[in-house]
Protein backbone atom coordinates (compact mmCIF):
# COMPACT_ATOMS: atom_id res chain seq x y z
CA UNK A 1 0.00 0.00 0.00
CA UNK A 2 1.13 3.63 -0.45
CA UNK A 3 1.12 4.08 3.35
CA UNK A 4 3.61 1.26 3.79
CA UNK A 5 1.29 -0.73 6.02
CA UNK A 6 -1.74 -2.97 5.76
CA UNK A 7 -5.34 -1.91 6.47
CA UNK A 8 -5.37 -4.41 9.34
CA UNK A 9 -2.37 -2.66 10.92
CA UNK A 10 -4.11 0.75 10.57
CA UNK A 11 -7.27 -0.47 12.28
CA UNK A 12 -5.98 -2.85 14.93
CA UNK A 13 -2.46 -1.54 15.56
CA UNK A 14 -0.73 -4.90 15.09
CA UNK A 15 0.28 -7.09 12.21
CA UNK A 16 -2.17 -9.58 10.78
CA UNK A 17 -1.58 -13.25 11.50
CA UNK A 18 -4.24 -15.39 9.95
CA UNK A 19 -5.23 -18.49 11.90
CA UNK A 20 -3.85 -20.70 9.14
CA UNK A 21 -0.43 -19.05 9.39
CA UNK A 22 -0.40 -19.30 13.16
CA UNK A 23 -1.46 -22.91 13.03
CA UNK A 24 1.22 -23.69 10.45
CA UNK A 25 3.91 -21.94 12.50
CA UNK A 26 2.71 -23.58 15.67
CA UNK A 27 2.80 -26.99 13.98
CA UNK A 28 6.30 -26.33 12.69
CA UNK A 29 7.44 -25.29 16.18
CA UNK A 30 5.88 -28.41 17.69
CA UNK A 31 7.68 -30.62 15.24
CA UNK A 32 11.05 -28.95 15.76
CA UNK A 33 10.93 -28.43 19.54
CA UNK A 34 8.44 -31.16 20.52
CA UNK A 35 6.52 -28.88 22.97
CA UNK A 36 3.48 -29.87 25.02
CA UNK A 37 0.27 -29.59 22.94
CA UNK A 38 -1.97 -28.40 25.80
CA UNK A 39 0.17 -25.34 26.51
CA UNK A 40 0.26 -24.45 22.81
CA UNK A 41 -3.51 -24.89 22.54
CA UNK A 42 -4.03 -22.63 25.57
CA UNK A 43 -1.83 -19.88 24.04
CA UNK A 44 -3.66 -20.22 20.74
CA UNK A 45 -7.01 -19.90 22.52
CA UNK A 46 -5.85 -16.71 24.27
CA UNK A 47 -4.56 -15.24 20.98
CA UNK A 48 -7.88 -15.87 19.25
CA UNK A 49 -9.80 -14.17 22.07
CA UNK A 50 -7.43 -11.18 22.01
CA UNK A 51 -8.10 -10.78 18.29
CA UNK A 52 -11.84 -10.93 18.89
CA UNK A 53 -11.57 -8.27 21.63
CA UNK A 54 -9.52 -6.04 19.31
CA UNK A 55 -12.07 -6.52 16.55
CA UNK A 56 -14.96 -5.65 18.89
CA UNK A 57 -13.13 -2.53 20.11
CA UNK A 58 -12.46 -1.44 16.50
CA UNK A 59 -16.12 -2.04 15.62
CA UNK A 60 -17.31 0.11 18.54
CA UNK A 61 -14.83 2.89 17.62
CA UNK A 62 -16.08 2.75 14.03
CA UNK A 63 -19.70 2.92 15.22
CA UNK A 64 -18.96 5.92 17.46
CA UNK A 65 -17.20 7.67 14.58
CA UNK A 66 -20.19 7.09 12.27
CA UNK A 67 -22.60 8.45 14.89
CA UNK A 68 -20.47 11.59 15.39
CA UNK A 69 -20.22 12.12 11.63
CA UNK A 70 -23.98 11.72 11.23
CA UNK A 71 -24.67 14.15 14.09
CA UNK A 72 -22.32 16.71 12.52
CA UNK A 73 -23.98 16.29 9.13
CA UNK A 74 -27.48 16.60 10.60
CA UNK A 75 -26.50 19.80 12.45
CA UNK A 76 -25.28 21.39 9.22
CA UNK A 77 -28.46 20.64 7.29
CA UNK A 78 -30.68 23.54 6.47
CA UNK A 79 -34.07 23.76 8.13
CA UNK A 80 -36.06 20.63 7.53
CA UNK A 81 -38.79 20.49 4.96
CA UNK A 82 -41.78 20.23 7.23
CA UNK A 83 -44.98 20.74 5.28
CA UNK A 84 -48.44 21.12 6.75
CA UNK A 85 -51.87 20.99 5.21
CA UNK A 86 -52.61 24.33 3.54
CA UNK A 87 -48.97 25.34 2.89
CA UNK A 88 -48.09 26.89 -0.44
CA UNK A 89 -45.24 25.06 -2.20
CA UNK A 90 -43.31 25.05 -5.46
CA UNK A 91 -42.83 21.83 -7.43
CA UNK A 92 -39.47 20.91 -9.01
CA UNK A 93 -39.86 20.30 -12.74
CA UNK A 94 -37.33 17.54 -13.49
CA UNK A 95 -37.92 17.78 -17.25
CA UNK A 96 -36.16 21.14 -17.26
CA UNK A 97 -33.07 19.60 -15.68
CA UNK A 98 -31.49 18.78 -19.04
CA UNK A 99 -32.60 21.68 -21.22
CA UNK A 100 -33.34 24.53 -18.87
CA UNK A 101 -33.00 28.03 -20.23
CA UNK A 102 -30.36 30.24 -18.76
CA UNK A 103 -32.79 32.23 -16.65
CA UNK A 104 -35.68 29.78 -16.65
CA UNK A 105 -36.75 28.54 -13.24
CA UNK A 106 -36.92 24.80 -12.58
CA UNK A 107 -39.68 25.35 -10.01
CA UNK A 108 -43.25 25.51 -11.26
CA UNK A 109 -46.14 27.58 -10.00
CA UNK A 110 -47.32 27.54 -6.40
CA UNK A 111 -49.57 24.69 -5.33
CA UNK A 112 -51.45 24.01 -2.10
CA UNK A 113 -50.67 21.03 0.13
CA UNK A 114 -53.98 19.20 0.34
CA UNK A 115 -52.88 16.22 2.45
CA UNK A 116 -49.69 15.03 4.18
CA UNK A 117 -49.08 11.26 4.17
CA UNK A 118 -46.40 9.29 6.02
CA UNK A 119 -42.92 8.70 4.54
CA UNK A 120 -42.78 12.06 2.75
CA UNK A 121 -45.72 11.74 0.37
CA UNK A 122 -47.74 14.91 -0.22
CA UNK A 123 -50.98 15.45 -2.10
CA UNK A 124 -50.90 18.74 -3.99
CA UNK A 125 -53.81 20.71 -5.35
CA UNK A 126 -53.74 23.21 -8.18
CA UNK A 127 -55.72 26.23 -6.94
CA UNK A 128 -56.64 27.27 -10.50
CA UNK A 129 -58.53 24.16 -11.62
CA UNK A 130 -58.75 22.01 -8.45
CA UNK A 131 -56.83 18.97 -9.77
CA UNK A 132 -54.75 17.06 -7.24
CA UNK A 133 -51.94 14.47 -7.35
CA UNK A 134 -49.32 12.92 -5.06
CA UNK A 135 -45.60 13.77 -5.11
CA UNK A 136 -42.51 13.10 -3.03
CA UNK A 137 -41.54 15.68 -0.39
CA UNK A 138 -38.04 15.99 -1.89
CA UNK A 139 -39.47 17.60 -5.03
CA UNK A 140 -41.07 20.45 -3.05
CA UNK A 141 -39.94 23.65 -1.40
CA UNK A 142 -41.85 26.31 0.50
CA UNK A 143 -43.22 29.19 -1.56
CA UNK A 144 -42.34 32.43 0.17
CA UNK A 145 -44.37 34.67 -2.11
CA UNK A 146 -43.66 36.34 -5.40
CA UNK A 147 -43.76 39.83 -6.81
CA UNK A 148 -46.56 42.09 -5.68
CA UNK A 149 -49.72 41.51 -7.66
CA UNK A 150 -51.00 45.03 -7.11
CA UNK A 151 -49.28 47.69 -9.15
CA UNK A 152 -48.90 50.90 -7.24
CA UNK A 153 -48.53 54.10 -9.21
CA UNK A 154 -47.61 57.47 -7.92
CA UNK A 155 -49.56 60.33 -9.35
CA UNK A 156 -47.92 63.70 -9.71
CA UNK A 157 -50.24 66.55 -10.53
CA UNK A 158 -49.32 68.62 -13.57
CA UNK A 159 -51.28 71.60 -12.43
CA UNK A 160 -49.22 73.61 -9.87
CA UNK A 161 -52.42 74.80 -8.16
CA UNK A 162 -53.13 71.38 -6.64
GILIN-V114749 format. One record per backbone hydrogen bond with DSSP energy under -1.0 kcal/mol. CO is the residue of the C=O (numbers start at 1). NH is the residue of the N-H. If there is no record, write none. Layout:
[[CO & NH] [CO & NH]]
This chain:
[[1 & 4] [6 & 10] [7 & 11] [8 & 12] [9 & 13] [18 & 22] [19 & 23] [20 & 24] [21 & 25] [22 & 26] [23 & 27] [24 & 28] [25 & 29] [26 & 30] [27 & 31] [28 & 32] [29 & 33] [30 & 34] [36 & 40] [37 & 41] [38 & 42] [39 & 43] [40 & 44] [41 & 45] [42 & 46] [43 & 47] [44 & 48] [45 & 49] [46 & 50] [47 & 51] [48 & 52] [49 & 53] [50 & 54] [51 & 55] [52 & 56] [53 & 57] [54 & 58] [55 & 59] [56 & 60] [57 & 61] [58 & 62] [59 & 63] [60 & 64] [61 & 65] [62 & 66] [63 & 67] [64 & 68] [65 & 69] [66 & 70] [67 & 71] [68 & 72] [69 & 73] [70 & 74] [71 & 75] [72 & 76] [80 & 82] [84 & 87] [87 & 113] [88 & 143] [89 & 111] [90 & 141] [91 & 108] [93 & 96] [94 & 97] [106 & 93] [111 & 89] [112 & 125] [113 & 86] [115 & 123] [120 & 137] [121 & 117] [122 & 135] [123 & 114] [123 & 115] [124 & 133] [125 & 112] [126 & 130] [131 & 126] [133 & 124] [135 & 122] [136 & 139] [137 & 140] [139 & 92] [141 & 90] [159 & 162]]
